Amino acid sequence: MTDHRTFLAALPPAVREAMVERSNGPGLQHLGLHLGAILALGGLIAAGVPGWWALLPVQGVLLVFLFTLEHEATHRTPFRSLWLNDWAGRLAGFLLLPFEWFRAFHLAHHRWTNLLGKDPELAGKPILTRRDWIWHVCGLPYWIAELRLMLALVRGRVSDDFVAEGARGRVVREARVMAAGYFLAALTLLWSPVLLWVWIVPVVLGQPFLRLYLLAEHGDCPTVANMFENTRTTFTNRVMRALAWNMPYHVEHHVWPAVPFHRLPKVHGMMRDELRVTAAGYAAFTRDYLERRR
């Protein structure tokens, strides 16, 4: 049985070099479309067009899936320019999750993917029952954890082992800048509710969709080191792949994280026969996931 290291080592050097080459064009185009959709919907909501309230969950999905851009930016693969990767990650992070902290968290996740006691993604309460699943998917545990994280970071407390000593000052500074930004955003609510309806309410409504999506990446995969076994690729439509910056090709990303998002379909073609864990869509994954819980 081929593991991910053997697969990569067998590739010709010229192929490996070509696949990891980065450029700004595809990422800027994709970012423009994603942000453009958010601004367009936000404008309709702010203008109070008829039925504007029905746009809130759609706006929320668009906003929370900026997480997949933030995720990619931790690898500095969406763009060739390092500063562009970092600032795209910080922009998404301000809306969702502290970027500098998440970079350390996510790189630890890649190093110890799905290994109990090592992967920080497995540090929370396990989802053993359908009741656990409902609690997880509703998004409240996420918001509680993020509030606690922000309060700790703003106070200068970085207790996570995966954050290197040299990065802790940067993590704290970013959290304090974010907190100041949130305070200013809250002040605007005193004279205008726009941010409430174009950002705050939508991300609350959108978070369950992101929770469902993220469960498919590693949920119920074997707790082993081989990326072909501990990660799942989910087959879905073009809209979903675009929304998630091609991260439904998640085995492909974990096997070869240096590959930019826009080349993951090509990587999928190269390793399709090696995939061990897949799902035929997110509805199918969720149905199977719940069947294993009572």
Summary of the structure (lengths in Angstrom):
residues: 294
radius of gyration: 19.3
end to end distance: 33.3
largest distance: 62.5
contacts: 887
relative contact order: 0.14
helix: 68%
strand: 1%
